[in-house]
Amino acid sequence: MAPSKSALEFLDFVNASPTPYHAVAEAAALLDAAGFTKIQERDNWASIVKPGGKYYTTRNSSSVVAFAVGAQWKSGNPIAMVGAHTDSPCLRIKPNSKRTANGYLQVGVETYGGGIWHSWFDRDLSVAGRVLVREGDGEGKFVQKLVKVDKPILRIPTLAIHLHRQTNFDPNKEDEMLPIAGLAAAELNKTAEAETGSEGDFQPLAAMPERHHPAFLSLVAEHAGVNVSQIVDFELILYDTQKSCLGGLNDEFILSARLDNLNMTFCSVKGIISSVESTPLDKDTTIRLVACFDHEEIGSLSAHGADSNLLPAILRRLSVLPGNDTTTTASDLAASTAFEQTCAASFLLSADMAHAVHPNYAAKYERQHTPAINAGPVIKINANQRYATNSPGIVLVQEVARAARVPLQLFVVKNDSPCGSTIGPMLSAKLGLRTLDMGNPQLSMHSIREMGGAGDVESAVRLFAAFLGRFGELEGRILVD
């Protein structure tokens, strides 16, 4: 059976998104094409956001929130939300990355998140991220440029088996995971292509060519379309240059980096776009919203993570948005209880990838909860609230899935195993939101190369679209105070 259009579109999305900055840019491009209007948090939304409109905003270029306002919206009404995250475990270039050892040029890296680090060995690696550059003269504006070097420039070689006879492989993350970038002999006469400042110009930090190999800086500058002298700073991430693809005898699998959690980021963005196309806003009394946060893999505690004020601030602004049929102004409503009313009536789908059963390690799974790839999204449950799912939420999502004809699965971790967590519990507690945790099943979670289902992409898009489009109709039927 031919793979769905959604699966093929996801491959394009993830291949173009080696970093959260690229993922947000790709999400913004999808939203732009669907007629969503970009707005900024620093602006006054009272004169911009209107019932019947579609909008999105970004923070730090690594988190994005999109929302569509029902034409029948009234202040204090419910908001249907899907939350995901844009980051994945990775290696990041250190601020002072220049390393040399035994005739090799090496680059200092820092681990980010809980990666399966041995999977990063013997891969063809490159760098991507954002570069802050100075435009014009010394008083010029500082701007951000996205960079993606599309060729292998780094590699972390394993030690030959003849020199390492142990059966385990647990590399020291500081000393044994330094990527090789080249041979030192090629760098001997290499200098920065331009001076970093005029004579007597005070520099608070060491110049970039002192902190990073000149050849590395030149390559980054080339892909940013600037001179080395214009680079002020950067945040660069290592990524595997092998492209994501379909696999398996019948193309039933997606073999890819960053399935956790760009799969859910893509499905949530496509879900809100599809919901507006399939269920028009003209009769909707709710707001449909998706939020994709950075920094989930390191706890979400940042200005642009799920444990920030990003979602609460947006919900507060939207909750007091007046409807078309009232003369009450937003300023009149600001002192009311609209925000609390909206939170109490709203619902969040916390969308983060789930574990599929591994046939070689089946004993690691609770025997009655073994999710299968391409058998539908997985509802994640934990009695200790590592996931925020409860029975009213399951009933709601089951009704949505019934209408969308999307199969669902259940997952509970074994009592003698640790359980990961998501943005669901923290947002549920922070805002008092009814919440359910779910995600598509996958194998090799947190590896540099993961494995999921091609058919599950379309299932999640359909489920999210149906949830966002039908929540207003279902909300009042499943109410437990």
Buried (B, 14 or more C-beta within 10 A) or exposed (E): EEBBEBBBBBBEBBBEBBBBBBBBBBBBEBBEEBEBEEBEEEEEBBEEBBBBBBBBBBBBBBBBBBBBBBBBBBBBBBBBBBBBBBBBBBBBBBBEBBBEEEEBBBBBBBBBBEBBBBBBBEBEBBBBBBBBBBEEEEEEEEEBBBBBBEEEBBBBEEEEEEEEEEEEEEBEEEEEBBBBBBEBEEBEEBEBBEEBEEEEEEEEEEBBBEBBBBBBBBBBBBBBEBBBBBBBEBBBBBBBBBEBEBBBEEBBBBBBBBBBBBBBBBBBBBBBBBBBEEBEBEEBBBBBBBBBBBBBBBEBEBEBBBBBEBBBEBBBBBBBBBBEEEEEEBEEBBEBEBBBBBBBBBBBBBBBBBBBBBEEEEEEBBEEBBBBBBBBBBBBBBEEBBBBBBEBBBBBBEBBBEBBEBEBBBBBBEEEEEBBBBBBBBBBEBBEBBBBBBBBBBBBBBBBBBBBBBBBBBBBBBBBBBBBBBBBBBBEEBEEE
